């Protein structure tokens, strides 16, 4: 791979190169920025665990299909969790290295 290229490897070992495909947002981590544009919650969960050592536990599987958009530069883990909660319409409660994500239900929602 050359500068600006991206590569991937599948589970069966097939390697693929994507020339000139790295965007500024994709390389944002090199300057301490987390950037998510239409990112899956699964991707965000992985990055939060990698960057901050906090595991997000989602209590409602309907949230997993949600897409997130935000840019975090130097924010603390608690600030990032607050941003994620606002973007998802969810409450996030952190205890140590685990944060539980629960959807906020309106008073008219039946259970």
N, C-alpha and C positions, 0 to 999 in steps of 0.2 A: 504494500500500500504506500501511496505517496501522500504528501500533505494535502488535506482536503478530501481524501478518500475515506470511505467507510467500508468495513468488512463484516461478514457474519459467517457463522458456522452452524449448521443444523445438527440435530441430535444424531443423525446417521453419518456425520463427519463431512458432509458436502460443504465446500467453502465457496463463498461468493464475494466479489468485490463490487463496490458501487463508486465509480470514479466521480470526483468533484461533487460529492453529495453532502458533505458536512456543512451545516448552516452555522451561523453565529450562535443561535440558541442551543444547538446541539453541543457546541464547544464551550458553553457558558460556565460549566463546572470548572474549567481551567482558571477562571477568575473569581471563583467563590460564589457563583450564582446558580440557583436552581430555577430552571425555566420549564414550565409545562404549558403546552398549547394543545388543547384537545387530547390530553393525556388520560389514559385509563387509570382508574383508582388503583388497580393492581400495580401499575408502574410507579405511581406516587408512593404507595406503601413500601415498595422496594427501595426507593430513593431515600425516604425518610429513615428507614432502618439503617441504610448504608451511611448516610450523612450524620445522623444524630443518635443512632443506637436505640431508637424507640420503635417498638413493634405496634402497628395499628391493628386492632381487632375490630372487625365490622360485625355488628349484631343483626343487620338486616341485609340479606343477599340482594335486595333491590338496589342498594347503593353501589354494588360492585360494577354495575353497568354504566354508572355515571362517568362523565368526562370532566376534567378539571382544566382551568386556565389560570395560571398565576406565575409571578416572577418573584423570587425571594433572594435578596442580596444581603447577607450578613444577619438575617433575622435569627432570633433564638428559636429553639424547638417549640416553645410554647406559642410564640408568634406564628410560626408556620402551622401548627395545629389549629390555631384560631382561624387562619386564612382557609385551611382545608374545610373546617366546620362551616364557615360562612358560605363557601363555594358549594358545598354539598347540601346545605340546609340541615345540618346535623349538629348534635352536641358531642363534644369530645372531652372525655374525662381521663386525665393522666394520673397513673399511680406508678411511680418509678419509671421503668423502661417499657411499660405497656400503656397504650392509650386506647380506650374503647370508644368506638364511633357508633352513635345511636341517632337514628333520624328524629328530627323534631316533628311531632305530630300536632296538627292543629286541633283545637278543642272539639271541632265537629267530626274528627276522624273516629270511626268505630274500630274497636280492636277485635 
